Amino acid sequence: MIIKTVAATLLAIATSSIFLLFSPTPKSFYHSLFISSSLSDNVSISSHLHTLTRRPHVAGQEANAEAAAYVLSIFASSSIKTHIAPYPVALTYPVSRSLTLTPSPQEPQSQINFNLQQEIYSGDPYADVAHEVLPTFHAFAKSGTVTAPVVYVNYGSLEDYEVLKQMGVNVSGSIVLARYGKIYRGSIVQTAFEAGAVGVLVYTDRKDYGGGGGEGKWFPDGKWLPPSGVQVGTVYNGLGDPTTPGWASSEEGERLSDDEVEKAGDVPLIPSLPVSAADGETILRAIGGQVANDDWQGSEDAPTYKVGPGPGIVHLSYTGKQVIGTIENVIGVIEGTEEPDRFVILGNHRDAWTFGAVDPNSGTAALLEIAQRLGKLQKRGWKPRRTIVLCNWDAEEYGLIGSTEWVEENRQMLASRAIAYLNVDSAVYGPGFWASATPQLDELLKQATQQVQDPDNSSQTIYQSWVGSSSSPMIDRLGSGESDFAAFVQHVGIPAADMAFGKGYPVYHSMYDDFIWMQKFGDPMFQRHVAVASLWGLVALWLADAEFLPFNYLSYALELQRHMKDLEDELPDKNINLAPLFKSIEELKKAATKINSQREEIEQHKGWQFIGKNDHFKVRELNDRLMMAERAFTDQDGLLGRSWYKHLIYGPSKHDDYGSKSFPGIDEAIEKAKSLKTAESRKLVQHEVWRVARAVRHASQIINGELT
């Protein structure tokens, strides 16, 4: 018996030695190589960005198809299997616009006709293609002509209209003038319509975008938006092609009529136009009435802002055309060797309103850098455990159309196979790292940022600069409709993250968002681009190659407990019972602790032993539970009145598509209950609490992996 035991031990040692001798290069070696200086290339990233931004490239236009071909060529040259996923979708373009101001009805001869042009600066290297920049407009704006007195509404939020109501200012029948900066422009137009306005003008205030009117210099001498600069963008309040809500657009498929689209409520019903700071100030000078509050005022050298209405009268005319145009998502696939049916997806959009050096092609350049690094890793023998999918979306600017159509078309496969979605929209706005994520990815992001050098301080990591003087970095949540993560998180329930350097920039969505601005002010050495590519790619590699998925649902449970404290403060009635939700979150916490222990147990059991089929099954089964838990936070009925949004934990604010809300269904029910003050409205709050409690409990059941 002793002889047999010794023999078995010697055999195990010999087997281990042979295994070590002939074992493949560990994945960690390739991960370190991926973020090393030997593979990273700021010159290459700069070249990609320069190529992508040579011309304005709006969705559905030739220049954007050329950009798609460029992305396709880089993917293919990096040994990545690549294809185009096209969709015929509704897109709008401007046909004609006019804007006239009569400062005083008693003096019609003083009429001012605005030229609505962004000025080309002296020495502009893109002057020869400036004519390709579309006339300033709002995508999906209502065509129409209106004439009315002007009311100044600050940022155009619900709270701003409440202030006007308290001041006794009636907005009904007026054209409102709002400034960008706090809420989504589509929400500005929708809120104005609900208040009775007949038209909307949205301008970029110098206080927010022009250097505050002080010594800040305008582009090209400084980073600030010139007085003629205009922020364009969409005012569509939905996601995806508005003519195919909830299903993917196709040549022969079902499509809503224009009337049906309007009745759906996501496209504006009053005309709107974006205008410059200079034009906005001219209009403000023609507004009388009460002086606006201090926090509604502009920069120090601006005129005194008054709220109106009038006496200035504005004549606004806009005509747009809607077409069914072809958009092109570029998809690259590196198939996994052990789990090819599990997908780690990286995404960035390519289309831009103008040149798009920051938004979005700083992210596109980083994605191409990742593709080239992964190609180099493959040549050195690396193969991913799971499949990596690189996605370059189209028509994001119109309403996340490219990514949403793709998710809707692949919904069932993604629901059963997608590990995570990693989004980078604009990779670089300026200095300072930030990230958003579903909470089970928090720890993964923290660990990854500890491996990548801070591009602005070589003596520390991104994590160290991100944390600063606090004990832990701030990670935002993904409830907004701000970028392409929305369909993945809010429609299907796929874990996701979003990251960038900087947060906002003055020339956003204007013709001045070009390569020169990035080279001068955004990232002169392109090291921030390199850092984003390193971090984004490293997170993808860990998710693709780790034997156990690096998800931590304990972080999720703790985050939900923090959300509960905020929820308690918001309740309109202390008789509403939150106990079911508290209990379900506690169950999630226990389930998360249990699965973490199970993972440790499997790892300890394996040790130096030969890995048998049973171990592989246990790992796969545990990973599937981690992958599927996020799906449980969705509900097939979706949010009340917004059924496309399925996620009950995170979703957009009803009054600001860029605003992320925790427990969005409960939040909306609370708002309604506070307004109506009825027993029925309070009952709806309780119902929404129960819905979320059930979803959290379902997530716990999936993590536990046991039938009731």
Secondary structure, DSSP 8 states (H G I E B T S, - for coil): -HHHHHHHHHHHHHHHHHHHHH----HHHHHHHHTSTTT--HHHHHHHHHHHTSS---TTSHHHHHHHHHHHHHHHHTT-EEEEEEEEEEEEEEEEEEEEEES-TT-GGG-EE--------TT-TTGGGGGGS--S-EET---EEEEEEEEE-TT--HHHHHHHHHTT---TTSEEEEESSSS-HHHHHHHHHHTT-SEEEEE--HHHHSGGGTT--BTTTSSB--TT----EE---SSS-TTSTTS---TTS----HHHHHHHT-S-SS-EEEE-HHHHHHHHTTB-BSB--GGG---TTS---B-BS-BSEEEEEEEEEEEEEEEEEEEEEE--SSEEEEEEEEEEE---SS--TTTTHHHHHHHHHHHHHHHHHHHTT---SEEEEEEEES--TTTSHHHHHHHHHTHHHHHHHEEEEEE-SSSBSSSSEEEEE-GGGHHHHHHHHTTSB-TT-TTSBHHHHHHTTSSS--EE---SSSSTHHIIIIII---EEEEEESS--TTTTSTT-SHHHIIIII-TTSHHHHHHHHHHHHHHHHHHH-SS----HHHHHHHHHHHHHHHHHH-S-TTS--HHHHHHHHHHHHHHHHHHHHHHHHHHHHTTS---HHHHHHHHHHHHHHHHGGGGGB-TT-BTTBTT--BSSEEEETTEEEEEEESHHHHHHHHHHHHH--HHHHHHHHHHHHHHHHHHHHHHHHHHT---
